[in-house]
Amino acid sequence: MDTYNAMRHFADSWGLLAMSAFFVGAILVAIRPGSRKAAEDAAKIPLKDD
């Protein structure tokens, strides 16, 4: 099996699993308790007067 096909097979199987896990993790971080305050603080950063 040449390198291209081996890498493509790896990306098709484990790459999809890794991207799915990242997506689920990002959703969990966004909906965790206490994340609303952090998100509101981050949204106000461009509007702060220093």
Biopython code that builds the backbone (N, CA, C, O; Angstrom):
import numpy as np
from Bio.PDB.StructureBuilder import StructureBuilder

atoms = [
    (1, "MET", "N", (0.852, -1.170, 0.000)),
    (1, "MET", "CA", (0.000, 0.000, 0.000)),
    (1, "MET", "C", (0.899, 1.235, 0.000)),
    (1, "MET", "O", (1.812, 1.354, 0.817)),
    (2, "ASP", "N", (0.634, 2.126, -0.903)),
    (2, "ASP", "CA", (1.467, 3.326, -0.966)),
    (2, "ASP", "C", (1.083, 4.299, 0.159)),
    (2, "ASP", "O", (0.062, 4.136, 0.825)),
    (3, "THR", "N", (1.916, 5.288, 0.340)),
    (3, "THR", "CA", (1.763, 6.209, 1.461)),
    (3, "THR", "C", (0.461, 6.995, 1.385)),
    (3, "THR", "O", (-0.212, 7.181, 2.399)),
    (4, "TYR", "N", (0.105, 7.453, 0.198)),
    (4, "TYR", "CA", (-1.114, 8.246, 0.056)),
    (4, "TYR", "C", (-2.344, 7.460, 0.511)),
    (4, "TYR", "O", (-3.158, 7.969, 1.280)),
    (5, "ASN", "N", (-2.475, 6.241, 0.045)),
    (5, "ASN", "CA", (-3.639, 5.433, 0.414)),
    (5, "ASN", "C", (-3.635, 5.098, 1.905)),
    (5, "ASN", "O", (-4.693, 5.048, 2.532)),
    (6, "ALA", "N", (-2.472, 4.874, 2.465)),
    (6, "ALA", "CA", (-2.393, 4.590, 3.898)),
    (6, "ALA", "C", (-2.830, 5.806, 4.713)),
    (6, "ALA", "O", (-3.583, 5.670, 5.676)),
    (7, "MET", "N", (-2.363, 6.985, 4.333)),
    (7, "MET", "CA", (-2.747, 8.206, 5.044)),
    (7, "MET", "C", (-4.232, 8.509, 4.855)),
    (7, "MET", "O", (-4.897, 8.968, 5.784)),
    (8, "ARG", "N", (-4.743, 8.258, 3.674)),
    (8, "ARG", "CA", (-6.161, 8.506, 3.422)),
    (8, "ARG", "C", (-7.024, 7.560, 4.250)),
    (8, "ARG", "O", (-8.033, 7.974, 4.820)),
    (9, "HIS", "N", (-6.634, 6.311, 4.316)),
    (9, "HIS", "CA", (-7.381, 5.353, 5.131)),
    (9, "HIS", "C", (-7.344, 5.761, 6.600)),
    (9, "HIS", "O", (-8.363, 5.682, 7.285)),
    (10, "PHE", "N", (-6.198, 6.191, 7.088)),
    (10, "PHE", "CA", (-6.070, 6.656, 8.473)),
    (10, "PHE", "C", (-6.963, 7.862, 8.725)),
    (10, "PHE", "O", (-7.653, 7.919, 9.743)),
    (11, "ALA", "N", (-6.958, 8.832, 7.805)),
    (11, "ALA", "CA", (-7.764, 10.040, 7.976)),
    (11, "ALA", "C", (-9.251, 9.713, 7.908)),
    (11, "ALA", "O", (-10.049, 10.303, 8.636)),
    (12, "ASP", "N", (-9.628, 8.782, 7.043)),
    (12, "ASP", "CA", (-11.040, 8.414, 6.934)),
    (12, "ASP", "C", (-11.553, 7.743, 8.196)),
    (12, "ASP", "O", (-12.717, 7.923, 8.552)),
    (13, "SER", "N", (-10.733, 6.991, 8.867)),
    (13, "SER", "CA", (-11.207, 6.275, 10.047)),
    (13, "SER", "C", (-10.925, 7.059, 11.330)),
    (13, "SER", "O", (-11.861, 7.510, 11.991)),
    (14, "TRP", "N", (-9.682, 7.224, 11.683)),
    (14, "TRP", "CA", (-9.329, 7.871, 12.943)),
    (14, "TRP", "C", (-9.495, 9.384, 12.899)),
    (14, "TRP", "O", (-9.765, 10.009, 13.925)),
    (15, "GLY", "N", (-9.335, 9.974, 11.723)),
    (15, "GLY", "CA", (-9.531, 11.421, 11.605)),
    (15, "GLY", "C", (-10.963, 11.815, 11.905)),
    (15, "GLY", "O", (-11.211, 12.808, 12.589)),
    (16, "LEU", "N", (-11.907, 11.035, 11.390)),
    (16, "LEU", "CA", (-13.313, 11.298, 11.669)),
    (16, "LEU", "C", (-13.611, 11.145, 13.148)),
    (16, "LEU", "O", (-14.349, 11.948, 13.720)),
    (17, "LEU", "N", (-13.051, 10.136, 13.762)),
    (17, "LEU", "CA", (-13.246, 9.928, 15.202)),
    (17, "LEU", "C", (-12.666, 11.094, 16.000)),
    (17, "LEU", "O", (-13.295, 11.566, 16.947)),
    (18, "ALA", "N", (-11.480, 11.560, 15.630)),
    (18, "ALA", "CA", (-10.848, 12.675, 16.336)),
    (18, "ALA", "C", (-11.651, 13.963, 16.177)),
    (18, "ALA", "O", (-11.832, 14.700, 17.146)),
    (19, "MET", "N", (-12.129, 14.240, 14.975)),
    (19, "MET", "CA", (-12.933, 15.447, 14.755)),
    (19, "MET", "C", (-14.259, 15.375, 15.512)),
    (19, "MET", "O", (-14.731, 16.382, 16.039)),
    (20, "SER", "N", (-14.850, 14.199, 15.565)),
    (20, "SER", "CA", (-16.104, 14.035, 16.310)),
    (20, "SER", "C", (-15.875, 14.249, 17.799)),
    (20, "SER", "O", (-16.681, 14.899, 18.465)),
    (21, "ALA", "N", (-14.789, 13.710, 18.323)),
    (21, "ALA", "CA", (-14.473, 13.900, 19.739)),
    (21, "ALA", "C", (-14.203, 15.369, 20.052)),
    (21, "ALA", "O", (-14.618, 15.871, 21.096)),
    (22, "PHE", "N", (-13.509, 16.053, 19.151)),
    (22, "PHE", "CA", (-13.252, 17.485, 19.345)),
    (22, "PHE", "C", (-14.563, 18.269, 19.355)),
    (22, "PHE", "O", (-14.745, 19.162, 20.182)),
    (23, "PHE", "N", (-15.472, 17.941, 18.443)),
    (23, "PHE", "CA", (-16.764, 18.618, 18.363)),
    (23, "PHE", "C", (-17.564, 18.416, 19.646)),
    (23, "PHE", "O", (-18.108, 19.372, 20.199)),
    (24, "VAL", "N", (-17.633, 17.187, 20.114)),
    (24, "VAL", "CA", (-18.369, 16.902, 21.350)),
    (24, "VAL", "C", (-17.714, 17.614, 22.524)),
    (24, "VAL", "O", (-18.414, 18.138, 23.391)),
    (25, "GLY", "N", (-16.388, 17.644, 22.570)),
    (25, "GLY", "CA", (-15.687, 18.347, 23.637)),
    (25, "GLY", "C", (-15.952, 19.844, 23.611)),
    (25, "GLY", "O", (-16.128, 20.460, 24.662)),
    (26, "ALA", "N", (-15.981, 20.432, 22.426)),
    (26, "ALA", "CA", (-16.261, 21.868, 22.314)),
    (26, "ALA", "C", (-17.681, 22.188, 22.779)),
    (26, "ALA", "O", (-17.913, 23.209, 23.427)),
    (27, "ILE", "N", (-18.616, 21.321, 22.450)),
    (27, "ILE", "CA", (-19.991, 21.524, 22.902)),
    (27, "ILE", "C", (-20.069, 21.420, 24.430)),
    (27, "ILE", "O", (-20.739, 22.225, 25.076)),
    (28, "LEU", "N", (-19.387, 20.434, 24.997)),
    (28, "LEU", "CA", (-19.408, 20.271, 26.451)),
    (28, "LEU", "C", (-18.773, 21.466, 27.166)),
    (28, "LEU", "O", (-19.251, 21.881, 28.221)),
    (29, "VAL", "N", (-17.712, 22.012, 26.604)),
    (29, "VAL", "CA", (-17.085, 23.193, 27.200)),
    (29, "VAL", "C", (-18.029, 24.389, 27.122)),
    (29, "VAL", "O", (-18.086, 25.198, 28.048)),
    (30, "ALA", "N", (-18.766, 24.503, 26.025)),
    (30, "ALA", "CA", (-19.669, 25.633, 25.852)),
    (30, "ALA", "C", (-20.870, 25.573, 26.790)),
    (30, "ALA", "O", (-21.379, 26.616, 27.201)),
    (31, "ILE", "N", (-21.331, 24.376, 27.136)),
    (31, "ILE", "CA", (-22.534, 24.274, 27.963)),
    (31, "ILE", "C", (-22.240, 23.931, 29.419)),
    (31, "ILE", "O", (-23.167, 23.690, 30.192)),
    (32, "ARG", "N", (-20.982, 23.904, 29.802)),
    (32, "ARG", "CA", (-20.662, 23.573, 31.195)),
    (32, "ARG", "C", (-21.140, 24.688, 32.123)),
    (32, "ARG", "O", (-21.253, 25.839, 31.703)),
    (33, "PRO", "N", (-21.419, 24.354, 33.371)),
    (33, "PRO", "CA", (-21.848, 25.382, 34.322)),
    (33, "PRO", "C", (-20.753, 26.436, 34.503)),
    (33, "PRO", "O", (-19.575, 26.104, 34.635)),
    (34, "GLY", "N", (-21.144, 27.672, 34.507)),
    (34, "GLY", "CA", (-20.194, 28.755, 34.703)),
    (34, "GLY", "C", (-19.588, 29.304, 33.428)),
    (34, "GLY", "O", (-18.805, 30.252, 33.478)),
    (35, "SER", "N", (-19.928, 28.735, 32.298)),
    (35, "SER", "CA", (-19.329, 29.210, 31.049)),
    (35, "SER", "C", (-19.988, 30.496, 30.548)),
    (35, "SER", "O", (-19.400, 31.210, 29.736)),
    (36, "ARG", "N", (-21.190, 30.797, 31.016)),
    (36, "ARG", "CA", (-21.872, 32.014, 30.565)),
    (36, "ARG", "C", (-21.086, 33.265, 30.958)),
    (36, "ARG", "O", (-20.942, 34.188, 30.158)),
    (37, "LYS", "N", (-20.584, 33.291, 32.177)),
    (37, "LYS", "CA", (-19.816, 34.458, 32.649)),
    (37, "LYS", "C", (-18.536, 34.623, 31.833)),
    (37, "LYS", "O", (-18.183, 35.740, 31.454)),
    (38, "ALA", "N", (-17.850, 33.533, 31.563)),
    (38, "ALA", "CA", (-16.615, 33.608, 30.777)),
    (38, "ALA", "C", (-16.907, 34.071, 29.352)),
    (38, "ALA", "O", (-16.135, 34.843, 28.782)),
    (39, "ALA", "N", (-18.006, 33.609, 28.776)),
    (39, "ALA", "CA", (-18.362, 34.011, 27.416)),
    (39, "ALA", "C", (-18.750, 35.486, 27.368)),
    (39, "ALA", "O", (-18.387, 36.194, 26.428)),
    (40, "GLU", "N", (-19.477, 35.947, 28.366)),
    (40, "GLU", "CA", (-19.852, 37.363, 28.403)),
    (40, "GLU", "C", (-18.624, 38.255, 28.581)),
    (40, "GLU", "O", (-18.528, 39.312, 27.958)),
    (41, "ASP", "N", (-17.692, 37.835, 29.424)),
    (41, "ASP", "CA", (-16.459, 38.609, 29.607)),
    (41, "ASP", "C", (-15.647, 38.655, 28.315)),
    (41, "ASP", "O", (-15.107, 39.704, 27.963)),
    (42, "ALA", "N", (-15.558, 37.551, 27.619)),
    (42, "ALA", "CA", (-14.815, 37.515, 26.362)),
    (42, "ALA", "C", (-15.498, 38.368, 25.291)),
    (42, "ALA", "O", (-14.819, 38.977, 24.464)),
    (43, "ALA", "N", (-16.814, 38.419, 25.299)),
    (43, "ALA", "CA", (-17.537, 39.209, 24.302)),
    (43, "ALA", "C", (-17.357, 40.710, 24.540)),
    (43, "ALA", "O", (-17.479, 41.499, 23.602)),
    (44, "LYS", "N", (-17.075, 41.106, 25.754)),
    (44, "LYS", "CA", (-16.924, 42.525, 26.073)),
    (44, "LYS", "C", (-15.495, 43.044, 25.883)),
    (44, "LYS", "O", (-15.262, 44.246, 26.010)),
    (45, "ILE", "N", (-14.556, 42.182, 25.590)),
    (45, "ILE", "CA", (-13.154, 42.591, 25.461)),
    (45, "ILE", "C", (-12.978, 43.708, 24.421)),
    (45, "ILE", "O", (-12.308, 44.694, 24.727)),
    (46, "PRO", "N", (-13.543, 43.607, 23.207)),
    (46, "PRO", "CA", (-13.312, 44.676, 22.224)),
    (46, "PRO", "C", (-13.918, 46.009, 22.623)),
    (46, "PRO", "O", (-13.513, 47.044, 22.094)),
    (47, "LEU", "N", (-14.885, 46.015, 23.545)),
    (47, "LEU", "CA", (-15.584, 47.241, 23.908)),
    (47, "LEU", "C", (-14.998, 47.927, 25.143)),
    (47, "LEU", "O", (-15.436, 49.014, 25.519)),
    (48, "LYS", "N", (-14.010, 47.292, 25.771)),
    (48, "LYS", "CA", (-13.418, 47.867, 26.978)),
    (48, "LYS", "C", (-12.591, 49.093, 26.625)),
    (48, "LYS", "O", (-11.861, 49.110, 25.634)),
    (49, "ASP", "N", (-12.723, 50.113, 27.455)),
    (49, "ASP", "CA", (-11.890, 51.311, 27.302)),
    (49, "ASP", "C", (-10.709, 51.211, 28.246)),
    (49, "ASP", "O", (-10.879, 51.136, 29.463)),
    (50, "ASP", "N", (-9.526, 51.211, 27.689)),
    (50, "ASP", "CA", (-8.322, 51.108, 28.543)),
    (50, "ASP", "C", (-7.714, 52.448, 28.757)),
    (50, "ASP", "O", (-6.700, 52.564, 29.445)),
]
sb = StructureBuilder()
sb.init_structure("model")
sb.init_model(0)
sb.init_chain("A")
sb.init_seg("    ")
for serial, (resi, resn, name, xyz) in enumerate(atoms, 1):
    if name == "N":
        sb.init_residue(resn, " ", resi, " ")
    sb.init_atom(name, np.array(xyz, "f"), 0.0, 1.0, " ", f" {name:<3s}", serial, name[0])
structure = sb.get_structure()
